[in-house]
């Protein structure tokens, strides 16, 4: 594979997998909207992320429901066949107090064609531990059926265990990848479900834009908007 083809392949994968974490989980592993997936950031690729929370309560509403929160983060991936790894950091930075700085890591393997398995941990507070929730550990499985990718898994967190489900598909729009997706997460320690729908668009080889909407059974709808700056080394 030549260098240009390799870059295109990384962009297709990254456009399909960049996202944010689970309610109660903030350090953002690759995923859909509110669920991590079995994907990882492509080999030797870095995503620098800037994202904001608007509206009701959500995993990034660091200043409380109805108040804007702005975050910065990064994640990167490495491959050591047959395994792939990623790790990342992020933190709210404004308005108000910055922190906590949070860490996430994930490893995956592809044991069959079109399928992936992954285990990971997120929401590990490196600073301000007394201000943040407990770490979230999870296992995910995914399979690409061609017409749609299907994701499922389970996460463990003190007072926040949750089943995780999602679907996504990527189309070409104006010569660029557009990924549409939806996911469903157990919340309130299994007493309710949070659905969301979202989209990601590969604006250029260095920029991926994404946004999603959460539809809780209580409180106001919330929105997340994110810009990803991508480069490979």
Phi and psi restraints in degrees (value plus and minus 20) as a CYANA .aco file:
   2 UNK   PHI     -95.4   -55.4
   2 UNK   PSI     151.4   191.4
   3 UNK   PHI     -81.4   -41.4
   3 UNK   PSI     -63.5   -23.5
   4 UNK   PHI     -83.6   -43.6
   4 UNK   PSI     -62.6   -22.6
   5 UNK   PHI     -84.8   -44.8
   5 UNK   PSI     -57.0   -17.0
   6 UNK   PHI     -83.8   -43.8
   6 UNK   PSI     -61.4   -21.4
   7 UNK   PHI     -83.0   -43.0
   7 UNK   PSI     -63.5   -23.5
   8 UNK   PHI     -82.1   -42.1
   8 UNK   PSI     -61.1   -21.1
   9 UNK   PHI     -83.4   -43.4
   9 UNK   PSI     -60.8   -20.8
  10 UNK   PHI     -84.6   -44.6
  10 UNK   PSI     -59.1   -19.1
  11 UNK   PHI     -86.8   -46.8
  11 UNK   PSI     -60.4   -20.4
  12 UNK   PHI     -79.4   -39.4
  12 UNK   PSI     -66.9   -26.9
  13 UNK   PHI     -86.1   -46.1
  13 UNK   PSI     -66.4   -26.4
  14 UNK   PHI     -86.2   -46.2
  14 UNK   PSI     -59.7   -19.7
  15 UNK   PHI     -81.2   -41.2
  15 UNK   PSI     -48.9    -8.9
  16 UNK   PHI    -104.3   -64.3
  16 UNK   PSI     -41.8    -1.8
  17 UNK   PHI    -136.2   -96.2
  17 UNK   PSI     -34.5     5.5
  18 UNK   PHI     -84.5   -44.5
  18 UNK   PSI     116.9   156.9
  19 UNK   PHI    -197.7  -157.7
  19 UNK   PSI    -185.9  -145.9
  20 UNK   PHI    -140.0  -100.0
  20 UNK   PSI     158.9   198.9
  21 UNK   PHI    -113.0   -73.0
  21 UNK   PSI    -185.9  -145.9
  22 UNK   PHI    -106.5   -66.5
  22 UNK   PSI     129.9   169.9
  23 UNK   PHI     -73.2   -33.2
  23 UNK   PSI     107.9   147.9
  24 UNK   PHI      71.0   111.0
  24 UNK   PSI     -31.6     8.4
  25 UNK   PHI    -136.8   -96.8
  25 UNK   PSI     107.1   147.1
  26 UNK   PHI    -134.3   -94.3
  26 UNK   PSI     -64.0   -24.0
  27 UNK   PHI     -76.9   -36.9
  27 UNK   PSI      99.8   139.8
  28 UNK   PHI    -116.1   -76.1
  28 UNK   PSI      80.5   120.5
  29 UNK   PHI     -92.4   -52.4
  29 UNK   PSI     142.1   182.1
  30 UNK   PHI     -76.8   -36.8
  30 UNK   PSI     121.1   161.1
  31 UNK   PHI    -197.3  -157.3
  31 UNK   PSI    -179.8  -139.8
  32 UNK   PHI    -114.4   -74.4
  32 UNK   PSI    -129.9   -89.9
  33 UNK   PHI    -119.0   -79.0
  33 UNK   PSI     -88.6   -48.6
  34 UNK   PHI    -129.4   -89.4
  34 UNK   PSI     -11.6    28.4
  35 UNK   PHI    -143.9  -103.9
  35 UNK   PSI     124.3   164.3
  36 UNK   PHI     -93.7   -53.7
  36 UNK   PSI     140.2   180.2
  37 UNK   PHI    -142.1  -102.1
  37 UNK   PSI    -197.7  -157.7
  38 UNK   PHI    -103.2   -63.2
  38 UNK   PSI     -16.1    23.9
  39 UNK   PHI    -101.2   -61.2
  39 UNK   PSI     139.6   179.6
  40 UNK   PHI    -150.8  -110.8
  40 UNK   PSI     142.4   182.4
  41 UNK   PHI     -80.8   -40.8
  41 UNK   PSI     117.4   157.4
  42 UNK   PHI     -77.5   -37.5
  42 UNK   PSI     140.2   180.2
  43 UNK   PHI     -75.3   -35.3
  43 UNK   PSI     110.0   150.0
  44 UNK   PHI      35.3    75.3
  44 UNK   PSI      14.9    54.9
  45 UNK   PHI    -135.4   -95.4
  45 UNK   PSI     120.1   160.1
  46 UNK   PHI    -140.3  -100.3
  46 UNK   PSI     114.7   154.7
  47 UNK   PHI    -136.2   -96.2
  47 UNK   PSI      97.3   137.3
  48 UNK   PHI    -114.7   -74.7
  48 UNK   PSI     109.7   149.7
  49 UNK   PHI    -143.8  -103.8
  49 UNK   PSI     119.0   159.0
  50 UNK   PHI    -149.0  -109.0
  50 UNK   PSI     106.6   146.6
  51 UNK   PHI    -168.0  -128.0
  51 UNK   PSI     136.3   176.3
  52 UNK   PHI    -153.9  -113.9
  52 UNK   PSI     130.0   170.0
  53 UNK   PHI    -131.2   -91.2
  53 UNK   PSI     115.3   155.3
  54 UNK   PHI    -154.7  -114.7
  54 UNK   PSI     130.5   170.5
  55 UNK   PHI      69.1   109.1
  55 UNK   PSI    -163.4  -123.4
  56 UNK   PHI     -92.1   -52.1
  56 UNK   PSI    -190.9  -150.9
  57 UNK   PHI     -82.4   -42.4
  57 UNK   PSI     116.6   156.6
  58 UNK   PHI    -179.6  -139.6
  58 UNK   PSI     156.0   196.0
  59 UNK   PHI     -85.3   -45.3
  59 UNK   PSI     -37.4     2.6
  60 UNK   PHI    -129.0   -89.0
  60 UNK   PSI     -12.0    28.0
  61 UNK   PHI    -101.0   -61.0
  61 UNK   PSI      47.5    87.5
  62 UNK   PHI     -84.0   -44.0
  62 UNK   PSI     -44.9    -4.9
  63 UNK   PHI    -118.0   -78.0
  63 UNK   PSI     -13.5    26.5
  64 UNK   PHI      82.1   122.1
  64 UNK   PSI     139.7   179.7
  65 UNK   PHI     -76.7   -36.7
  65 UNK   PSI     119.1   159.1
  66 UNK   PHI      61.5   101.5
  66 UNK   PSI     -19.4    20.6
  67 UNK   PHI    -140.6  -100.6
  67 UNK   PSI     113.9   153.9
  68 UNK   PHI     -85.9   -45.9
  68 UNK   PSI     121.4   161.4
  69 UNK   PHI    -152.5  -112.5
  69 UNK   PSI     115.0   155.0
  70 UNK   PHI    -135.8   -95.8
  70 UNK   PSI     111.4   151.4
  71 UNK   PHI    -143.1  -103.1
  71 UNK   PSI     132.7   172.7
  72 UNK   PHI    -147.5  -107.5
  72 UNK   PSI     126.3   166.3
  73 UNK   PHI    -181.9  -141.9
  73 UNK   PSI     155.1   195.1
  74 UNK   PHI    -171.8  -131.8
  74 UNK   PSI     136.2   176.2
  75 UNK   PHI    -172.5  -132.5
  75 UNK   PSI     135.4   175.4
  76 UNK   PHI    -165.9  -125.9
  76 UNK   PSI     139.4   179.4
  77 UNK   PHI    -150.3  -110.3
  77 UNK   PSI     131.7   171.7
  78 UNK   PHI    -159.1  -119.1
  78 UNK   PSI     126.1   166.1
  79 UNK   PHI    -135.9   -95.9
  79 UNK   PSI     110.4   150.4
  80 UNK   PHI    -153.4  -113.4
  80 UNK   PSI      65.9   105.9
  81 UNK   PHI     -66.8   -26.8
  81 UNK   PSI     115.6   155.6
  82 UNK   PHI    -109.2   -69.2
  82 UNK   PSI     -10.9    29.1
  83 UNK   PHI    -123.1   -83.1
  83 UNK   PSI     132.5   172.5
  84 UNK   PHI    -144.3  -104.3
  84 UNK   PSI     125.4   165.4
  85 UNK   PHI    -150.5  -110.5
  85 UNK   PSI     133.0   173.0
  86 UNK   PHI    -164.8  -124.8
  86 UNK   PSI     136.9   176.9
  87 UNK   PHI    -167.8  -127.8
  87 UNK   PSI     138.5   178.5
  88 UNK   PHI    -180.9  -140.9
  88 UNK   PSI     146.8   186.8
  89 UNK   PHI    -154.9  -114.9
  89 UNK   PSI     126.5   166.5
  90 UNK   PHI    -177.0  -137.0
  90 UNK   PSI     146.5   186.5
  91 UNK   PHI    -184.0  -144.0
  91 UNK   PSI     124.3   164.3
  92 UNK   PHI     -89.3   -49.3
  92 UNK   PSI     121.1   161.1
  93 UNK   PHI    -143.5  -103.5
  93 UNK   PSI     -40.1    -0.1
  94 UNK   PHI    -188.8  -148.8
  94 UNK   PSI     140.7   180.7
  95 UNK   PHI     -93.3   -53.3
  95 UNK   PSI     149.7   189.7
  96 UNK   PHI      63.6   103.6
  96 UNK   PSI    -182.3  -142.3
  97 UNK   PHI     -90.1   -50.1
  97 UNK   PSI     121.5   161.5
  98 UNK   PHI    -101.5   -61.5
  98 UNK   PSI     139.9   179.9
  99 UNK   PHI      76.5   116.5
  99 UNK   PSI     144.9   184.9
 100 UNK   PHI    -100.1   -60.1
 100 UNK   PSI     133.6   173.6
 101 UNK   PHI     -98.9   -58.9
 101 UNK   PSI     105.4   145.4
 102 UNK   PHI    -140.1  -100.1
 102 UNK   PSI     127.6   167.6
 103 UNK   PHI    -137.9   -97.9
 103 UNK   PSI     125.6   165.6
 104 UNK   PHI    -161.4  -121.4
 104 UNK   PSI     131.6   171.6
 105 UNK   PHI    -168.4  -128.4
 105 UNK   PSI     133.7   173.7
 106 UNK   PHI    -174.0  -134.0
 106 UNK   PSI     128.7   168.7
 107 UNK   PHI    -154.2  -114.2
 107 UNK   PSI     122.6   162.6
 108 UNK   PHI    -157.8  -117.8
 108 UNK   PSI     148.7   188.7
 109 UNK   PHI    -168.1  -128.1
 109 UNK   PSI     131.8   171.8
 110 UNK   PHI    -133.0   -93.0
 110 UNK   PSI      69.8   109.8
 111 UNK   PHI     -99.5   -59.5
 111 UNK   PSI     -33.1     6.9
 112 UNK   PHI    -167.7  -127.7
 112 UNK   PSI     141.4   181.4
 113 UNK   PHI     -83.2   -43.2
 113 UNK   PSI     105.6   145.6
 114 UNK   PHI      63.2   103.2
 114 UNK   PSI     -20.8    19.2
 115 UNK   PHI    -138.9   -98.9
 115 UNK   PSI     134.5   174.5
 116 UNK   PHI    -164.9  -124.9
 116 UNK   PSI     128.3   168.3
 117 UNK   PHI    -145.8  -105.8
 117 UNK   PSI     123.8   163.8
 118 UNK   PHI    -167.5  -127.5
 118 UNK   PSI     130.6   170.6
 119 UNK   PHI    -149.2  -109.2
 119 UNK   PSI     127.9   167.9
 120 UNK   PHI    -181.3  -141.3
 120 UNK   PSI     153.7   193.7
 121 UNK   PHI    -158.3  -118.3
 121 UNK   PSI     122.0   162.0
 122 UNK   PHI    -160.0  -120.0
 122 UNK   PSI     152.7   192.7
 123 UNK   PHI      44.6    84.6
 123 UNK   PSI      13.6    53.6
 124 UNK   PHI    -109.9   -69.9
 124 UNK   PSI      85.3   125.3
 125 UNK   PHI     -96.2   -56.2
 125 UNK   PSI      99.7   139.7
 126 UNK   PHI    -108.5   -68.5
 126 UNK   PSI     -40.0     0.0
 127 UNK   PHI    -154.6  -114.6
 127 UNK   PSI     143.6   183.6
 128 UNK   PHI      30.7    70.7
 128 UNK   PSI      25.4    65.4
 129 UNK   PHI     -79.2   -39.2
 129 UNK   PSI     -50.7   -10.7
 130 UNK   PHI     -92.9   -52.9
 130 UNK   PSI     -32.7     7.3
 131 UNK   PHI    -116.4   -76.4
 131 UNK   PSI     -24.3    15.7
 132 UNK   PHI    -144.2  -104.2
 132 UNK   PSI     142.4   182.4
 133 UNK   PHI     -96.9   -56.9
 133 UNK   PSI     156.1   196.1
 134 UNK   PHI     -94.8   -54.8
 134 UNK   PSI     138.9   178.9
 135 UNK   PHI     -77.8   -37.8
 135 UNK   PSI     134.1   174.1
 136 UNK   PHI    -140.4  -100.4
 136 UNK   PSI      97.4   137.4
 137 UNK   PHI    -126.9   -86.9
 137 UNK   PSI     126.7   166.7
 138 UNK   PHI    -172.3  -132.3
 138 UNK   PSI     140.8   180.8
 139 UNK   PHI    -151.6  -111.6
 139 UNK   PSI     116.9   156.9
 140 UNK   PHI    -153.3  -113.3
 140 UNK   PSI     129.4   169.4
 141 UNK   PHI    -150.5  -110.5
 141 UNK   PSI     125.5   165.5
 142 UNK   PHI    -163.0  -123.0
 142 UNK   PSI     130.1   170.1
 143 UNK   PHI    -162.1  -122.1
 143 UNK   PSI     116.9   156.9
 144 UNK   PHI    -116.8   -76.8
 144 UNK   PSI      90.8   130.8
 145 UNK   PHI    -109.2   -69.2
 145 UNK   PSI     -15.4    24.6
 146 UNK   PHI      72.9   112.9
 146 UNK   PSI     -80.1   -40.1
 147 UNK   PHI     -97.9   -57.9
 147 UNK   PSI     -43.0    -3.0
 148 UNK   PHI    -182.7  -142.7
 148 UNK   PSI     128.5   168.5
 149 UNK   PHI    -116.6   -76.6
 149 UNK   PSI     119.1   159.1
 150 UNK   PHI    -138.9   -98.9
 150 UNK   PSI     116.2   156.2
 151 UNK   PHI    -147.4  -107.4
 151 UNK   PSI     123.0   163.0
 152 UNK   PHI    -173.8  -133.8
 152 UNK   PSI     132.2   172.2
 153 UNK   PHI     159.2   199.2
 153 UNK   PSI    -189.0  -149.0
 154 UNK   PHI    -167.5  -127.5
 154 UNK   PSI     123.9   163.9
 155 UNK   PHI    -144.0  -104.0
 155 UNK   PSI     128.3   168.3
 156 UNK   PHI    -137.7   -97.7
 156 UNK   PSI     107.5   147.5
 157 UNK   PHI    -175.4  -135.4
 157 UNK   PSI     123.1   163.1
 158 UNK   PHI     -75.5   -35.5
 158 UNK   PSI     102.5   142.5
 159 UNK   PHI      38.9    78.9
 159 UNK   PSI       6.1    46.1
 160 UNK   PHI    -175.1  -135.1
 160 UNK   PSI      10.9    50.9
 161 UNK   PHI     -81.2   -41.2
 161 UNK   PSI     124.6   164.6
 162 UNK   PHI    -174.4  -134.4
 162 UNK   PSI     119.6   159.6
 163 UNK   PHI    -100.9   -60.9
 163 UNK   PSI     126.9   166.9
 164 UNK   PHI    -152.1  -112.1
 164 UNK   PSI     105.0   145.0
 165 UNK   PHI    -157.0  -117.0
 165 UNK   PSI     128.0   168.0
 166 UNK   PHI    -184.2  -144.2
 166 UNK   PSI     142.2   182.2
 167 UNK   PHI    -158.7  -118.7
 167 UNK   PSI     130.4   170.4
 168 UNK   PHI    -175.6  -135.6
 168 UNK   PSI     140.2   180.2
 169 UNK   PHI    -172.6  -132.6
 169 UNK   PSI     127.1   167.1
 170 UNK   PHI    -135.3   -95.3
 170 UNK   PSI     114.0   154.0
 171 UNK   PHI    -141.3  -101.3
 171 UNK   PSI     143.4   183.4
 172 UNK   PHI    -113.0   -73.0
 172 UNK   PSI     106.9   146.9
 173 UNK   PHI    -152.8  -112.8
 173 UNK   PSI      99.5   139.5
 174 UNK   PHI      34.4    74.4
 174 UNK   PSI      16.8    56.8
 175 UNK   PHI      58.3    98.3
 175 UNK   PSI     -15.8    24.2
 176 UNK   PHI    -141.2  -101.2
 176 UNK   PSI     138.7   178.7
 177 UNK   PHI     -98.9   -58.9
 177 UNK   PSI     109.4   149.4
 178 UNK   PHI    -138.8   -98.8
 178 UNK   PSI      98.5   138.5
 179 UNK   PHI    -125.6   -85.6
 179 UNK   PSI     104.1   144.1
 180 UNK   PHI    -129.9   -89.9
 180 UNK   PSI     119.8   159.8
 181 UNK   PHI    -172.0  -132.0
 181 UNK   PSI     144.1   184.1
 182 UNK   PHI    -166.7  -126.7
 182 UNK   PSI     126.8   166.8
 183 UNK   PHI    -162.6  -122.6
 183 UNK   PSI     147.5   187.5
 184 UNK   PHI    -162.2  -122.2
 184 UNK   PSI     108.3   148.3
 185 UNK   PHI    -151.3  -111.3
 185 UNK   PSI     116.8   156.8
 186 UNK   PHI     -90.4   -50.4
 186 UNK   PSI     116.8   156.8
 187 UNK   PHI    -151.8  -111.8
 187 UNK   PSI     153.8   193.8
 188 UNK   PHI      30.9    70.9
 188 UNK   PSI      27.5    67.5
 189 UNK   PHI      35.1    75.1
 189 UNK   PSI      20.5    60.5
 190 UNK   PHI      71.1   111.1
 190 UNK   PSI     -18.3    21.7
 191 UNK   PHI    -104.5   -64.5
 191 UNK   PSI     -32.6     7.4
 192 UNK   PHI    -172.7  -132.7
 192 UNK   PSI     153.5   193.5
 193 UNK   PHI    -145.9  -105.9
 193 UNK   PSI     124.1   164.1
 194 UNK   PHI    -137.1   -97.1
 194 UNK   PSI      88.9   128.9
 195 UNK   PHI    -109.5   -69.5
 195 UNK   PSI     134.4   174.4
 196 UNK   PHI    -170.6  -130.6
 196 UNK   PSI     136.9   176.9
 197 UNK   PHI    -151.6  -111.6
 197 UNK   PSI     126.9   166.9
 198 UNK   PHI    -175.5  -135.5
 198 UNK   PSI     155.8   195.8
 199 UNK   PHI    -168.3  -128.3
 199 UNK   PSI     130.0   170.0
 200 UNK   PHI    -152.6  -112.6
 200 UNK   PSI     119.1   159.1
 201 UNK   PHI    -152.6  -112.6
 201 UNK   PSI     108.5   148.5
 202 UNK   PHI    -103.0   -63.0
 202 UNK   PSI      74.7   114.7
 203 UNK   PHI     -89.7   -49.7
 203 UNK   PSI     -57.6   -17.6
 204 UNK   PHI    -177.4  -137.4
 204 UNK   PSI     159.1   199.1
 205 UNK   PHI     -86.9   -46.9
 205 UNK   PSI     -33.4     6.6
 206 UNK   PHI    -134.6   -94.6
 206 UNK   PSI     -23.7    16.3
 207 UNK   PHI    -154.2  -114.2
 207 UNK   PSI     105.8   145.8
 208 UNK   PHI    -141.9  -101.9
 208 UNK   PSI     106.8   146.8
 209 UNK   PHI    -124.5   -84.5
 209 UNK   PSI     123.4   163.4
 210 UNK   PHI    -169.3  -129.3
 210 UNK   PSI     136.0   176.0
 211 UNK   PHI    -178.4  -138.4
 211 UNK   PSI     133.0   173.0
 212 UNK   PHI    -171.3  -131.3
 212 UNK   PSI     144.2   184.2
 213 UNK   PHI    -144.6  -104.6
 213 UNK   PSI     111.5   151.5
 214 UNK   PHI    -119.9   -79.9
 214 UNK   PSI     118.9   158.9
 215 UNK   PHI    -141.0  -101.0
 215 UNK   PSI      59.8    99.8
 216 UNK   PHI     -92.5   -52.5
 216 UNK   PSI     138.2   178.2
 217 UNK   PHI    -100.8   -60.8
 217 UNK   PSI     -30.5     9.5
 218 UNK   PHI    -151.8  -111.8
 218 UNK   PSI     123.7   163.7
 219 UNK   PHI      58.2    98.2
 219 UNK   PSI    -193.3  -153.3
 220 UNK   PHI    -103.7   -63.7
 220 UNK   PSI     134.7   174.7
 221 UNK   PHI     -81.4   -41.4
 221 UNK   PSI     126.2   166.2
 222 UNK   PHI    -146.5  -106.5
 222 UNK   PSI     137.3   177.3
 223 UNK   PHI    -150.5  -110.5
 223 UNK   PSI     123.4   163.4
 224 UNK   PHI    -144.5  -104.5
 224 UNK   PSI     114.3   154.3
 225 UNK   PHI    -145.6  -105.6
 225 UNK   PSI     114.8   154.8
 226 UNK   PHI    -161.1  -121.1
 226 UNK   PSI     122.7   162.7
 227 UNK   PHI    -141.0  -101.0
 227 UNK   PSI     113.9   153.9
 228 UNK   PHI    -137.5   -97.5
 228 UNK   PSI     104.3   144.3
 229 UNK   PHI    -120.4   -80.4
 229 UNK   PSI     102.9   142.9
 230 UNK   PHI    -140.8  -100.8
 230 UNK   PSI     116.9   156.9
 231 UNK   PHI    -169.7  -129.7
 231 UNK   PSI     136.8   176.8
 232 UNK   PHI    -140.7  -100.7
 232 UNK   PSI     120.0   160.0
